Amino acid sequence: MSDQRRMIITGDLDYDVRVWAAKNIFVNGTCPEMYKPLITGGMNAFYVYVFPVQFFLGVIGNALNLCVLLSRHMRSEANYLLSALAIADILLFLTMLPAALGVWPSFYTNDYFRRFYYHSHTMRHWFSNVFSCITSWLILAVSVERYLGISSPMHARGEWRESRVRYLMIMVIVGSLSLTAFHHFEYKYGYATMCNGTLTYGKLVPIDRLVPYISSLQVRVVTILKTLQIVLVVILPLIGIVVLNLKIILVLRRSSVLVTRSAKSSIDDPNDEFLRDTDSRQKRDRKVTITVLAIIACFFLTHTPSTLPFILELISPIMTPSQRDFIRRLMPELGPVVHGWLLTGKVMNFVLFCMSSVYFRRRLRAIIWSRCGCEKHLKKYSGISCGNSARWQAMRMNTLVYRESVARQSSCITQVE
């Protein structure tokens, strides 16, 4: 049986936590020989061994990507959406940093840190859900921009609509803040000062354990809003991303068929630049297809399992007592797996959206070399070398209409030339 089941709820949560802690942790008023980490069980192992790697890749990787996306030559709607996606992922990892620090003795033995950890838990939990919601919707927005760029390549090719991106970001942020606001009253904390006032102890209690001391309507509202969050943050974006990216593949294949037919009609002209370009386009389209399928698979495999704990919680009232007890024992072990897998998907966002682009990697290399003072490398990879510029533009003019559908993605989304 869980700790929360053993704790008697009287309505005064601080008193209840103090009594429970005195009976189960600080027995007979004594302090344990060694303070326990703020995170225990499977989540402790996750924060010790897995999270540091994810934090490094997520924060450092997204910071490097921001250097490229916000450079003056990379101004586009897609890049600003990807920049916002990178910032949201970085902030998501930062909201989890206090929990990761709470597994190390130098932090969980410090009472000032313990107070900060307990009193900031609600805000950190809320913001982590806000940033996770923002990333899901931004991935969907990038998929929409990608599809529009491929299906209508000649529409507003070089047009930069800053206002449209600004309004979209305002809608996403306000929607995320509103949709996840229920996390402020999803749990209640009880606090107790133990060990002669030298140690702050806190315990998190779901509000459904506090009925009848709180309104049952509040519990139902939280359940409804939690269901709405799962639908709007996971299920609908997943459907939209799958549909849009599959349509991208269909558009690319249809375009490849047109290119092949045009190439066959030009077979008599061995000097036709269009014919020479056909093979490179087909190779590029295959790479784009692979990248698109990887995006679909990554989002599906890493985000779908995150709904499992909530689904189990939702159907628990119709379970037998033995089944509910099994689920309660399973959740501490299931949590780290789902949590770590979801963060892996956040880390993979930019590997798939940006680092798969040859142009993006060249820009990143150019920026790094420019910081190191290697100007000759900057010239080589900046994309503005004068030596081959005229010849390159002349070669591409004959195939502009057909190449435009993928060129618009070269802002860093799917250019794989």
VEXDREN-2710 file (C-alpha; in Angstrom, 1 decimal):
% VEXDREN-2710
k/r/px/py/pz
1/MET/0.0/0.0/0.0
2/SER/1.3/3.5/-0.9
3/ASP/2.5/6.1/1.6
4/GLN/-0.5/8.3/0.8
5/ARG/-2.9/5.5/1.8
6/ARG/-1.2/5.2/5.2
7/MET/-1.4/8.9/5.9
8/ILE/-4.6/9.9/7.6
9/ILE/-6.2/13.1/6.2
10/THR/-7.9/15.3/8.7
11/GLY/-8.1/18.5/6.7
12/ASP/-5.0/20.2/8.2
13/LEU/-2.5/19.0/5.6
14/ASP/0.6/20.4/7.5
15/TYR/-0.5/18.6/10.6
16/ASP/-1.2/15.4/8.7
17/VAL/2.2/15.4/7.1
18/ARG/4.0/16.1/10.4
19/VAL/2.2/13.2/12.1
20/TRP/2.9/10.9/9.2
21/ALA/6.6/11.9/9.0
22/ALA/7.1/11.4/12.7
23/LYS/5.7/7.9/12.5
24/ASN/7.4/6.8/9.3
25/ILE/10.6/8.7/8.8
26/PHE/11.6/10.7/12.0
27/VAL/10.7/7.9/14.4
28/ASN/10.6/8.9/18.1
29/GLY/11.6/12.5/17.2
30/THR/15.1/11.4/16.0
31/CYS/16.6/12.4/12.7
32/PRO/17.8/9.9/10.2
33/GLU/21.6/9.3/10.1
34/MET/21.6/10.4/6.5
35/TYR/19.0/12.6/4.8
36/LYS/17.1/10.9/2.0
37/PRO/17.2/12.4/-1.6
38/LEU/14.3/14.5/-2.6
39/ILE/13.7/12.1/-5.4
40/THR/13.7/8.4/-4.6
41/GLY/13.0/5.1/-6.4
42/GLY/13.3/4.8/-10.2
43/MET/13.2/8.6/-10.7
44/ASN/16.3/8.9/-8.6
45/ALA/18.2/6.6/-10.9
46/PHE/16.8/8.5/-13.9
47/TYR/18.0/11.9/-12.6
48/VAL/21.5/10.5/-11.7
49/TYR/22.3/8.5/-14.8
50/VAL/20.1/9.5/-17.7
51/PHE/19.0/13.1/-17.3
52/PRO/22.5/14.7/-17.3
53/VAL/23.1/13.3/-20.8
54/GLN/19.7/14.5/-22.0
55/PHE/20.3/17.9/-20.4
56/PHE/23.7/18.3/-22.0
57/LEU/22.4/17.3/-25.5
58/GLY/19.1/19.2/-25.1
59/VAL/20.5/22.5/-23.8
60/ILE/23.9/22.7/-25.6
61/GLY/22.5/21.3/-28.9
62/ASN/19.6/23.7/-29.0
63/ALA/21.8/26.6/-28.0
64/LEU/24.1/25.8/-31.0
65/ASN/21.0/25.6/-33.2
66/LEU/19.8/29.0/-32.1
67/CYS/23.1/30.5/-33.2
68/VAL/22.3/29.3/-36.7
69/LEU/18.6/30.0/-36.8
70/LEU/18.9/33.5/-35.5
71/SER/21.8/34.5/-37.8
72/ARG/21.0/37.3/-40.3
73/HIS/21.0/35.0/-43.4
74/MET/18.5/32.6/-41.9
75/ARG/15.5/34.9/-41.5
76/SER/12.3/33.0/-42.4
77/GLU/9.0/32.0/-40.8
78/ALA/10.1/28.4/-40.4
79/ASN/13.3/29.4/-38.7
80/TYR/11.6/31.7/-36.2
81/LEU/9.2/28.8/-35.4
82/LEU/12.2/26.5/-35.0
83/SER/13.9/29.1/-32.8
84/ALA/10.9/29.3/-30.5
85/LEU/10.9/25.5/-30.4
86/ALA/14.5/25.4/-29.4
87/ILE/13.9/28.0/-26.6
88/ALA/10.9/26.1/-25.3
89/ASP/13.0/22.9/-25.2
90/ILE/15.8/24.6/-23.3
91/LEU/13.4/26.1/-20.8
92/LEU/11.7/22.7/-20.3
93/PHE/15.1/21.2/-19.3
94/LEU/15.8/24.1/-17.0
95/THR/12.5/23.6/-15.1
96/MET/13.6/20.0/-14.4
97/LEU/17.0/21.1/-13.1
98/PRO/16.0/21.5/-9.4
99/ALA/14.6/18.0/-9.3
100/ALA/17.8/16.7/-10.9
101/LEU/19.9/18.5/-8.3
102/GLY/17.7/17.1/-5.5
103/VAL/19.3/13.7/-5.8
104/TRP/22.8/14.9/-4.8
105/PRO/23.8/15.1/-1.1
106/SER/25.2/18.6/-1.3
107/PHE/21.7/19.8/-2.3
108/TYR/19.2/17.6/-0.5
109/THR/21.0/18.1/2.8
110/ASN/20.8/21.9/2.5
111/ASP/17.5/23.1/4.1
112/TYR/17.4/26.3/2.0
113/PHE/17.4/24.2/-1.2
114/ARG/14.8/21.9/0.3
115/ARG/12.5/24.9/1.0
116/PHE/13.0/26.2/-2.5
117/TYR/12.4/22.8/-4.0
118/TYR/9.1/22.2/-2.1
119/HIS/7.7/25.7/-2.5
120/SER/8.6/26.0/-6.2
121/HIS/7.3/22.6/-7.1
122/THR/3.9/23.7/-8.3
123/MET/5.3/26.5/-10.5
124/ARG/8.0/24.2/-12.0
125/HIS/5.4/21.5/-12.7
126/TRP/3.2/24.0/-14.4
127/PHE/5.9/25.6/-16.5
128/SER/7.3/22.2/-17.6
129/ASN/3.8/21.3/-18.9
130/VAL/3.5/24.8/-20.5
131/PHE/6.8/24.4/-22.4
132/SER/6.0/20.8/-23.4
133/CYS/2.6/22.0/-24.8
134/ILE/4.4/24.8/-26.7
135/THR/6.8/22.4/-28.3
136/SER/4.1/20.0/-29.5
137/TRP/2.1/22.9/-31.2
138/LEU/5.3/24.4/-32.7
139/ILE/6.2/21.0/-34.2
140/LEU/2.7/21.0/-35.8
141/ALA/3.1/24.6/-37.0
142/VAL/6.5/23.8/-38.6
143/SER/4.9/20.8/-40.3
144/VAL/2.1/23.1/-41.7
145/GLU/4.7/25.6/-42.9
146/ARG/6.7/22.7/-44.5
147/TYR/3.7/21.4/-46.3
148/LEU/2.6/24.8/-47.6
149/GLY/6.2/25.4/-48.8
150/ILE/6.2/22.2/-50.8
151/SER/2.6/22.2/-52.1
152/SER/2.7/25.9/-53.1
153/PRO/6.4/26.6/-53.8
154/MET/5.9/29.7/-55.9
155/HIS/3.6/31.3/-53.3
156/ALA/5.4/34.1/-51.4
157/ARG/8.8/32.5/-52.0
158/GLY/10.8/35.2/-50.4
159/GLU/8.1/36.9/-48.4
160/TRP/8.7/37.3/-44.7
161/ARG/5.6/37.9/-42.6
162/GLU/6.9/38.8/-39.1
163/SER/3.4/39.7/-37.9
164/ARG/2.0/36.3/-38.7
165/VAL/4.7/34.5/-36.7
166/ARG/4.2/37.0/-33.8
167/TYR/0.4/36.4/-33.7
168/LEU/0.9/32.6/-33.9
169/MET/3.4/32.7/-31.0
170/ILE/1.1/34.8/-28.9
171/MET/-1.8/32.3/-29.5
172/VAL/0.4/29.3/-28.8
173/ILE/1.8/30.8/-25.5
174/VAL/-1.6/32.0/-24.3
175/GLY/-3.2/28.7/-25.2
176/SER/-0.5/26.7/-23.4
177/LEU/-0.7/28.9/-20.3
178/SER/-4.5/28.6/-20.1
179/LEU/-4.7/24.9/-20.9
180/THR/-2.2/23.9/-18.2
181/ALA/-3.3/26.3/-15.5
182/PHE/-5.1/23.5/-13.6
183/HIS/-1.7/22.2/-12.5
184/HIS/-1.8/25.0/-9.9
185/PHE/-4.5/23.1/-7.9
186/GLU/-3.9/19.5/-9.1
187/TYR/-1.9/18.8/-5.9
188/LYS/-1.5/20.2/-2.5
189/TYR/1.6/20.3/-0.4
190/GLY/1.9/19.6/3.3
191/TYR/5.0/21.0/5.1
192/ALA/6.6/20.0/8.4
193/THR/9.7/21.3/10.1
194/MET/11.6/18.3/11.7
195/CYS/14.9/17.6/13.4
196/ASN/14.6/20.5/15.9
197/GLY/13.8/23.0/13.1
198/THR/16.8/22.1/10.9
199/LEU/15.0/20.1/8.2
200/THR/12.0/21.0/6.1
201/TYR/9.9/18.1/4.9
202/GLY/7.2/18.3/2.4
203/LYS/4.7/15.8/1.0
204/LEU/2.7/16.0/-2.2
205/VAL/-1.0/14.9/-2.0
206/PRO/-3.4/14.7/-4.9
207/ILE/-6.5/16.6/-4.4
208/ASP/-8.7/13.6/-4.8
209/ARG/-7.3/12.4/-1.4
210/LEU/-8.5/15.6/0.2
211/VAL/-12.2/15.0/-0.5
212/PRO/-14.5/15.8/1.5
213/TYR/-12.3/18.6/2.8
214/ILE/-12.3/20.2/-0.7
215/SER/-15.1/20.2/-3.3
216/SER/-15.5/17.1/-5.4
217/LEU/-16.3/19.5/-8.3
218/GLN/-12.7/20.7/-8.2
219/VAL/-11.5/17.1/-8.7
220/ARG/-13.9/16.6/-11.7
221/VAL/-12.7/19.9/-13.2
222/VAL/-9.0/18.8/-12.9
223/THR/-9.9/15.4/-14.5
224/ILE/-11.7/17.1/-17.4
225/LEU/-8.8/19.6/-18.0
226/LYS/-6.2/16.9/-17.8
227/THR/-8.1/14.9/-20.4
228/LEU/-8.4/18.0/-22.6
229/GLN/-4.6/18.5/-22.3
230/ILE/-3.9/15.0/-23.4
231/VAL/-6.2/15.4/-26.4
232/LEU/-4.9/18.9/-27.5
233/VAL/-1.2/18.4/-26.7
234/VAL/-0.6/14.8/-27.7
235/ILE/-3.4/13.3/-29.8
236/LEU/-4.4/16.1/-32.1
237/PRO/-0.8/17.3/-32.8
238/LEU/0.1/13.6/-33.5
239/ILE/-2.7/13.2/-36.0
240/GLY/-1.9/16.5/-37.7
241/ILE/1.9/15.8/-37.9
242/VAL/1.3/12.3/-39.4
243/VAL/-1.3/13.6/-41.9
244/LEU/0.8/16.6/-43.0
245/ASN/4.1/14.8/-43.3
246/LEU/2.4/11.9/-45.3
247/LYS/1.0/14.6/-47.6
248/ILE/4.5/16.0/-48.0
249/ILE/5.7/12.6/-49.2
250/LEU/2.9/12.4/-51.7
251/VAL/3.7/15.8/-53.1
252/LEU/7.3/15.0/-53.4
253/ARG/6.6/11.7/-55.2
254/ARG/4.2/13.5/-57.5
255/SER/6.8/16.1/-58.2
256/SER/9.4/13.4/-58.9
257/VAL/7.1/11.8/-61.5
258/LEU/6.8/15.2/-63.3
259/VAL/10.5/15.6/-63.2
260/THR/11.1/12.1/-64.6
261/ARG/8.6/12.7/-67.4
262/SER/10.2/16.0/-68.3
263/ALA/13.6/14.4/-68.3
264/LYS/12.5/11.7/-70.7
265/SER/11.1/14.3/-73.0
266/SER/14.5/16.1/-73.0
267/ILE/16.6/12.9/-73.6
268/ASP/17.5/14.1/-77.1
269/ASP/19.4/17.1/-75.7
270/PRO/22.5/15.9/-73.9
271/ASN/23.4/19.4/-72.8
272/ASP/20.1/20.1/-71.1
273/GLU/20.8/21.2/-67.5
274/PHE/17.4/20.0/-66.5
275/LEU/18.3/16.4/-67.4
276/ARG/21.5/16.6/-65.5
277/ASP/19.7/17.7/-62.4
278/THR/17.1/14.9/-62.3
279/ASP/19.2/12.4/-60.6
280/SER/20.3/14.8/-57.8
281/ARG/16.7/15.8/-57.2
282/GLN/15.5/12.2/-56.9
283/LYS/18.3/11.5/-54.4
284/ARG/17.3/14.5/-52.4
285/ASP/13.6/13.6/-52.4
286/ARG/14.5/10.1/-51.0
287/LYS/16.4/11.8/-48.2
288/VAL/13.6/14.1/-47.5
289/THR/11.2/11.2/-47.4
290/ILE/13.4/9.4/-44.9
291/THR/13.6/12.5/-42.7
292/VAL/9.8/13.0/-42.8
293/LEU/9.2/9.4/-41.8
294/ALA/11.7/9.7/-39.0
295/ILE/9.9/12.8/-37.7
296/ILE/6.6/10.9/-37.6
297/ALA/8.1/7.9/-36.0
298/CYS/9.9/9.9/-33.4
299/PHE/6.9/12.0/-32.3
300/PHE/4.7/8.9/-32.2
301/LEU/7.0/6.7/-30.3
302/THR/8.1/9.3/-27.7
303/HIS/4.9/11.1/-27.1
304/THR/2.2/8.4/-27.2
305/PRO/3.6/6.5/-24.1
306/SER/3.3/9.7/-22.1
307/THR/-0.5/9.3/-22.1
308/LEU/-0.3/5.8/-20.4
309/PRO/-0.1/7.0/-16.8
310/PHE/-3.0/9.3/-17.2
311/ILE/-5.1/6.6/-19.0
312/LEU/-4.4/4.2/-16.2
313/GLU/-5.4/6.9/-13.7
314/LEU/-8.6/7.6/-15.6
315/ILE/-9.7/3.9/-15.7
316/SER/-8.7/3.1/-12.2
317/PRO/-12.3/3.6/-10.8
318/ILE/-13.5/0.6/-12.9
319/MET/-10.6/-1.6/-11.8
320/THR/-10.7/-4.2/-9.1
321/PRO/-8.9/-3.4/-5.8
322/SER/-6.1/-5.9/-6.7
323/GLN/-5.7/-4.2/-10.1
324/ARG/-5.5/-0.7/-8.6
325/ASP/-2.9/-1.9/-6.0
326/PHE/-0.9/-3.4/-8.9
327/ILE/-1.1/-0.1/-10.8
328/ARG/0.0/1.9/-7.7
329/ARG/3.1/-0.4/-7.4
330/LEU/3.8/-0.1/-11.1
331/MET/3.6/3.7/-11.4
332/PRO/6.9/4.5/-9.6
333/GLU/8.7/2.2/-12.0
334/LEU/6.7/3.3/-15.1
335/GLY/7.2/7.0/-14.4
336/PRO/11.0/7.2/-15.1
337/VAL/10.7/5.2/-18.3
338/VAL/7.9/7.4/-19.7
339/HIS/9.6/10.6/-18.5
340/GLY/13.0/9.7/-20.0
341/TRP/11.5/8.5/-23.3
342/LEU/9.5/11.8/-23.7
343/LEU/12.7/13.9/-23.0
344/THR/14.5/11.8/-25.6
345/GLY/11.9/12.9/-28.1
346/LYS/12.6/16.5/-27.1
347/VAL/16.3/16.0/-27.7
348/MET/15.6/14.4/-31.1
349/ASN/13.5/17.4/-32.3
350/PHE/16.5/19.3/-33.7
351/VAL/18.4/16.3/-34.8
352/LEU/15.5/15.6/-37.2
353/PHE/14.4/19.2/-38.0
354/CYS/17.8/20.9/-38.4
355/MET/20.9/18.7/-38.2
356/SER/19.6/16.5/-41.0
357/SER/20.1/19.5/-43.3
358/VAL/23.4/19.8/-45.1
359/TYR/22.9/23.6/-45.5
360/PHE/22.2/23.9/-41.7
361/ARG/25.4/22.0/-40.8
362/ARG/27.4/24.2/-43.2
363/ARG/26.0/27.3/-41.6
364/LEU/26.8/26.0/-38.1
365/ARG/30.3/25.1/-39.2
366/ALA/30.8/28.5/-40.7
367/ILE/29.6/30.3/-37.5
368/ILE/31.9/28.2/-35.4
369/TRP/34.9/28.8/-37.6
370/SER/34.2/32.5/-37.8
371/ARG/34.2/32.6/-34.0
372/CYS/37.6/30.9/-34.1
373/GLY/38.9/33.4/-36.7
374/CYS/39.1/30.9/-39.6
375/GLU/37.9/33.3/-42.3
376/LYS/38.9/31.0/-45.1
377/HIS/36.5/28.3/-43.9
378/LEU/33.8/30.9/-43.5
379/LYS/34.1/31.9/-47.1
380/LYS/34.1/28.3/-48.2
381/TYR/30.9/27.4/-46.4
382/SER/29.0/30.6/-46.1
383/GLY/27.1/30.0/-49.3
384/ILE/28.1/33.4/-50.8
385/SER/31.4/32.4/-52.5
386/CYS/31.8/34.4/-55.6
387/GLY/33.8/31.9/-57.6
388/ASN/31.0/29.5/-58.3
389/SER/28.0/31.8/-57.8
390/ALA/27.2/32.7/-61.4
391/ARG/27.7/29.2/-62.8
392/TRP/25.6/27.7/-60.0
393/GLN/22.7/30.1/-60.6
394/ALA/22.8/29.5/-64.3
395/MET/22.7/25.8/-63.8
396/ARG/19.7/26.0/-61.5
397/MET/17.6/28.5/-63.6
398/ASN/16.2/25.8/-66.0
399/THR/14.8/23.8/-63.1
400/LEU/13.6/26.6/-60.8
401/VAL/9.9/25.7/-60.9
402/TYR/10.6/22.0/-60.1
403/ARG/13.3/22.7/-57.5
404/GLU/11.4/25.4/-55.7
405/SER/9.2/23.0/-53.8
406/VAL/12.2/21.7/-51.9
407/ALA/14.3/24.8/-51.9
408/ARG/11.8/26.6/-49.7
409/GLN/12.6/24.1/-47.1
410/SER/16.3/25.0/-47.2
411/SER/15.8/27.5/-44.4
412/CYS/16.9/24.4/-42.4
413/ILE/13.9/22.2/-42.2
414/THR/14.4/19.6/-45.0
415/GLN/17.2/20.8/-47.3
416/VAL/19.3/17.6/-47.8
417/GLU/21.1/18.5/-50.9
END
